[in-house]
Structures are given as structure tokens and as C-alpha cells.
Amino acid sequence: MNFLKALFNTSMVAASSPSASSDKKKIVTIVLVHGAWADGSSWNKVIPILQAQGHEVLAVQLPLTSLEDDVAATKRVLVSASAPVLLVGHSWGGMIVTEVGDDPKVVGLVYVAAFSGKEGQSTGELVNAYPTPPALSTVRDDGNGFVYITEIGMIENVAPDLLEKDARILAVTQGALAKRTFGDKLTKAAWKTRPSWYIVSGNDRCVSVALERDAAKLMGATTTELPCNHMSLLSHPVAVAKVILGAAESVTKM
């Protein structure tokens, strides 16, 4: 116990020292929110690019059990942010960004092939308003309230831009998505009060491209369209990071 106490006291001193708290390169804290059938490692290729520019980067690990639970997980991460937060969401993560983004720490929102909408809208409602994307035909129901993407679905629909061996890994490591999330409704729309940026995946087979373009238009987001499929954060990490870094630069000037 004495060792733990000493370690804790040492950590507190280090955290409060000028050298640890005055890193001027950490202009913003970039909080990354992954999508359905994924985890925080989705951002592995983007994270080092952001860190190289001196930003603090935090990745949320979503339970994917409900909008409420995923929002709570994201808010826990926001507490650790040492600077104003740029909140970034991929796919289902866009709903969390839209719901959490009015937190006082958040100064901007970035959406990557992501869902978003108005108060009272659900992901299921948004999906049903457009032609069904191919990925939804390769969803497997486990019979216990959760759904997965099949291996062939991951290879052909979710991550066709990646090497097949890498898509197979995503299939194995995916997070199970609770079916109830499709009916969970937004109670807030943070894009109404925060500047937003949107990266459209122009060849997306997981989320309707028209849905993405309409979401960006609804928000009045600064929009970039990439010639890629759904997992742009893995297939085009430099382009995705460029948009995030541009947003970070913009919010620091506001």
C-alpha cells in the first residue's frame, strides 16, 4: 500500500508540473469515436498522424449496447481531455457525436461516413429513408439481441478497399452491435451549435452515400468526398487526418 501511495503521489506531482501541463503543441484534444462492428483500433492509422502534430488524442471504446450507453462511455473520456475537444465520429459514432457534442468542452465536430440527424430521429429511420446498402444483407443475428457482419460482408461491403487479410481481421475483432441501437433516438443535435466537418465515402457499401451527402448538407458541414468505401480511416488515413487537422486548426482560431 505504501508503494501505491508513493506512486500515486509521484504521478500527481508529475501531472501538475509545468513541463507536463504546458505542452503548447496540444492545441486541442481530438476524441475519436468508432463505429458499429468495430473498436477503437479502427483509428490506428490516423492516430499517429494527429499525434505528430502535437495534439492530444483519445479513443473511445464503445460498448455498442445502446445510444445511452455509448454516450456515457464517450462522456467518461471527455473528462480526461486536457484541452478543448474536437469530437470525431465514424459511422454509428456520428450519432454519439451528435448527442454528446453540446458538452461545454466540445468546440467542433467531424463526421466520417457517419450517421447524424435531427432530434427524435433514429439510425433505423435514417437507414430506411434510403435504398438499403449492400452491407445490411450480410448482417448475422446471434439470436440474443446482437448483430454481426459476416466475414464475406466485411470483405466485400464494409472494407473492400483493404487487403482481404486485413478485412478478415476486422471480421474477427468486430464488436457486437445491439439491435436496439437502430431504434434509439437522438435527443440533441449538437451540430446546430458547433461547427462541423463531414467526410463522405463516395463508394460506400455500408452507409448510403446519399444519406451521407444529405447529412452533411443538413448540418451545413464543410464537406470532403473521398473515392473510397466505408473504412476510409484505414484505407485513406492521410486524407482523413488532413480533414481532422484542418478542423482542429479552424476551431483554435474561433
N, C-alpha and C positions, 0 to 999 in steps of 0.2 A: 504493500500500500504506500510506503514511503517513497518507493521508486516511482509509482504512478503519480503521486503528488508532486514530486520534483519535476517529472516530465511535463506535467500539466502546467506548472508554474513557469518552466522554461519556455514552453510553447507560447504562453500568454505574453511573456516578455518579448519574444521574437516577433509576435504578431503586432505588438504595439510600438516596436522600434521604428525610427524614421526610415531606415533602409527598406523595411518590409512594407511600410504603408505609403511611401511616397514615390512609388514606381509610376513616373509620369507617362510611360508608354501605355498603361492600361487606361485608355481613353474611355472605353465603355466595357461593360460586361456583356458578352454575347451568350445568351442562353438558347441552346439548341433542343428542340422538341421533335422526337422521331415520330414516325407514322405507325399505322397498323401493321401487324405481321413483321415487326422489326424491333430493334432496340437501339440504345444509344450509340452502338458501334456503327450505325448507318452513317455517322458523321466522321468516321475515322480519317478519311482523305481530305476533308475540309478543315478539320480542327487545326492541324499543324500550320496550314496557310494563314489562318486567323491569328494563331499564337505568334507566328513570325512577325506580325505587325504590332505586337505588344499588347494585344487585347487579352483580357481575362476571358476564358471560355469555360462554360459549364454545360454539361449534357444531362438532360433529364432521363430517368429510366421510368417509363410509364407502366403501370400495372395492366393497362388496356382492359379494365373491368367495367368502367363507366366513365362518362364525361366528368362526373363529380369527382371520382377517384383520381382521374388523370389530372384534373385541375389542381387537386390537393397536392399531388406529387410535384407539380410544377411550382406551386407556391412555396413549397418547402425549399426548393432550390433557389428561388428568388431571395430568400432570407440571407443566403450566403454571398450574394452578389456584392462586390466591393465598390461598384461604380454604377451609374445609370445603365439600365438594361435595354439592349436590343434583343427582342424576342423573335426567334426564328422557328417556324413550324413546317414540317414536311407532311403532306398527305393528311391523314386524320389529325396530325399535330396542329394543323391550321385551325381546327375547331377549338383546341385548347388555347392557342394563341389569341383567338378572337374573344374567348371567355375571360382569360386571365389578363389580357393586355391593358386593362384600365388600372392596374396596380400602380401606385404612385411612383414606383421605381422604374417603370417601363416608359421609354421615350420613343420607341419606334417598333414597327412590326414588319417582318419579312416572311412571305409565304412562298413555299417551294412545291409546285404541283399540288396545292393544298385546298382542302375544303374550307369554306367560310360562308357566312350568310348573315341574315338578319335575326334579331331576337325572335324566338319561337320556332325557328327552323331547325330541323334535324338533318343528319347526314343522309338518312334514308330518303327523306323528302327531296333533298338536293339530287341524289343519285337518280331517283325515279323521274325527275323532270327532264332527263336527257336520255338518249339511246344508251342501252346497257353496255358498258365497256367489256371487252373480252375477258378480263381477269375474273369477273364475277361468275363466269361459267366454270371456273376452275377452283371454286371455293369448296372446302370439305367441312361438313358439320360433324362435330365429335359426339353429338347426342347429349352433351352435358352443358349446353348453353354457350359453347365457344366454337369459333370457326377458324379454319386454317386455309392457306393457299397450298394447293398440291405442288409437288416438285415440278411437274410439267408446266403448271401455271406460273411458277416463279421464273422458270427458264424462258417461256415464250411470251408471257404477258407483263410480269412485274419488272423483270430485269433483263430483257433481251439484248440490251446494249453491252452487258457484261459477258465475260468468258463463261461458258457453261459450268465449269468447275466452281466458279465464284457464285453463280446463281444457285447451284446445288447447296453450297454452304448456307446461303441465306434461307433456303427452304428448311434446312435442319435447325437453324438457330432462331427461327422466327418466333415472335411472341404470339400466343393465342389471343384472339380478339373476342371479347364478349359480344354475343349477338345483340344484347340490349343497347349497345352503343349506337346502333343505327336509329334508334328511336329517341335517344337523349337529345333534348332541345337546348339551344343556346338561350341564355338569359341576358347576355350582354353582347354588344358589338363594339369592341374596343377600337376598330378601325374608324369609327366616327370621330374619335378624339385624338387619334395618334396617326402620324404619317406612316404610310405603308408602301412596301415594295413587293412585287409579285414576279416569280419566275415560272413561266408556262413551259410545260414539256410538250413540244409540238407534235410528238409521235406517241403520246401516252396511250397505253392499252389498259391502264388500271383506273384512271380517273378520266372522265370525258374532257377532251380538250376544250370543247365549247363551254363546259362548266367552268374550267379554269379561266378562260378568257372573260367570261361573264362575271366571275367573282372579282377579278382584277378591276374590271370596269365599274362594278358596283362600289368598290372601295375607293375608286379614283387613285389606284395604286400606280406608282412608277413601274412599268412593266417591261420585262425582258423575256423574249421567247427563244428557247433553245431547241435545236433539231435533235431531240433525244426522247427516250422513253421515261418511265416513271422515276427510276432511281438516278436522276441527274446528279445527286450529291455523291454518288460513287462513280458514275461514268463520265461526268463533266465537273469534277470538283473545283478546278481552277475558275471556270466560268461562274459557278455557284458562289464561290468565295468572293469573287470580284464584285458581285451584286451586294453581298452582305457587307463587305468592306466599304463599298460606296455608300450604303445606308448608314453605316457607322460614322463615316466622315460627315455625312449630312446632318445627323442628329446632334453631333457635337457643335455644330455651327448655329443651332437654333436657340 
